[in-house]
């Protein structure tokens, strides 16, 4: 196993070409997937307009275009968000675990209440702004961070890197978020370098 001091500090491996390729591929997949959904929506509504008595073309075609356009806009927003998120350094200032309930559909006009735990980790960056991530019913990431720890947020990946990883037994991949044993140098899933 590596010496603990090798696991202290923010990693310069974030500049590896594998991360640029991962972000580029993510943008490409988002764009292609949204185009496929948009074409399917236009085609599906058009066919529905020809075969249905409830809606005629061109009205059905226009509905398909509107829904298809929404898919394209969502993908564009995701790509722009990935490219414009800024990096920042900060500290974990608070963690909360709150038991909640929500209504879940279990069929046509039928709902039931589901209990879940909302885990939230709150950070304050060095400029004083607060950031948080929230996850339901999974305390793995929640327990990974401790109040007072230094972190760096890598904006283009949407990933948080701890400064001190010397006490950890695993790391989260900054690209795909897969959990990896601390001994590995590259992610088992996406093969990007682990930040250590």
N, C-alpha and C positions, 0 to 999 in steps of 0.2 A: 504494500500500500504506500501511496505517496506520503511524504512528510507533510505534517499539518500546515507548515508555512507556505507550501505550494498551493494550498487551497484558500489562501487569504489574499484578497485584492480583487479588483475587477479585471476580468480577462480581456486581453487584446485579441483573443480568437474571434471576437465579434466582427472583426474586419475580414474574416475569411471569405473567399469568393463563394463558398457554399451557401452562405446566408443571402447574398445578393441573388444567386440563382433561385433559392427557395422563394424569395419574395416575388421575383419575376414570374416564376411558375404559378404562384398563388394568384397573381393578378391575371395571368393568362387563363387559368382554370375558371376563375370567377367570370371572366368575360365570355368564354366559350359556353359555360353552363347557362348563363343568363340569355345568350343568343338562342340556344336550344330551347329553353323554356319559352322565350318570346315567340319563336316560330311555332312551337307546339300550341301556344295559346291562340295565335291568329288562325292557324289551320283548324284547331279544334272548334273554335267558335264559328268559323266559316262553314264547316261541315254541319255543325248543329243548326245553323241558319238555313241550310238547304234541306235538311231532313226533318226539322221540327216544325210543328204548327204553332209553337209558343213565341218564336222569334224569327223574323225574316232577315235575309241579307238586304241591304248592307249594314243594318243595325248590329247584327251578330258580329260581322267583320270588324266594325268600329269598337265594339266591346273587347274583342280579341286584341286589337291594336292598343287599346288603353291598358289592358292587363299586361300585355307583352312589353309595353313601354315602361310599366312599373318595375318589371323584372330587370330591365336594362338600367334603369335609374338606381335601383338598389345595388346592383353590381358596381356601377360607376362610383356611387357613394363609398362603398367598401374600399375600392382601389384608391380613391382620393384620400380617405381616412388613413389607410396604411402609409401612404406617401407623405402625409403632412404631420403625422404625430411626431412630436419632438422628444428627444432623449432628455432625461433629467436624473439627478441624484437626489436622494432623500433618505428618510428614516421612517420605520414603522412606528406609528404613534398610538394605535388602538386596534383592538380586535374584539369583535362581538359575535356571539352565537345566539340567535333568537329563534325560539320555536314559533311557527306560524301555521295557519291553515289557509287553503285556497280551494275554490270550487273547480272540480274537474268533470268534464263531460264523459259520461259512460254510456251514451246512446242518445237517440233522438229525444230531445226535451227531458233528458234525465241527467242529473248531476249528483255528485257526492262530495263531501268535504275530505280533503287529504291533508294530513299533517306533514310538515317538513321543517327542517332546521336551515335557517339562512345564516351562512358563515360569511363574515365580512372582515377584510383587512384594510385598514386605512393608513395611508402614507402622507407625509408632508414633504414636499420637495424643498430644495435649498432656497427657493424664492418665496416660500411660505404658502404655496398652493396645496390644497388637499386633493388626493386621488384615492380611489378605492377599487378593489375588485370584490365581487360577491359571487358565491356559488351555493347552490342548494344541495343538501344531503351528502356532501363530500368534504370531510374535514382534513383531507390530506394536505392540500395547499395551505389551508388555514393553520395547521400545526407546523408547517415548514418554516413559517416566519414568526419571529419573536419581537415583542415591543422593544424598541430601542435599537434594533438592527439597522445598519446602513444598507441601502439598496440602490441599484441603478435600473432605470426603466429604459428599455431599448424600443423606441417608438415604432420603427418600421416593422418590428416583429411582435409588438404588443407584449413583451416579456419582461419580467422582473428578475434581476440578478442580485443575489446576496453578495455582500462584500466578504463576509467570513463564512466559508463553507467547510471549515476544518472539523466541525463536530457532526457533519452530515454523513449519512450512509447512502444517500441517493441525491441525484440532481434532476431538475426538470429541463428538458431540451428547450432552448430559447426559440427554436423554429416551430416544432410540432407539439410541444408541451408534454411529450412522452416522459415517463419517469424512468430513469436509468441508474444502475448501480454507480456509486461514486468512482469505482475503479476504471470505468470505461472512459475512453477519450472521445469517442463519437457516439451519436445516438443510435440505438438499436433499430429504430424505425426509419428515420429519414437520412441517417448518416452524416448529419451536420455535426461540427465540433461541439463538444460540451464546454460550457464556459467555466473553466477552472484553471 
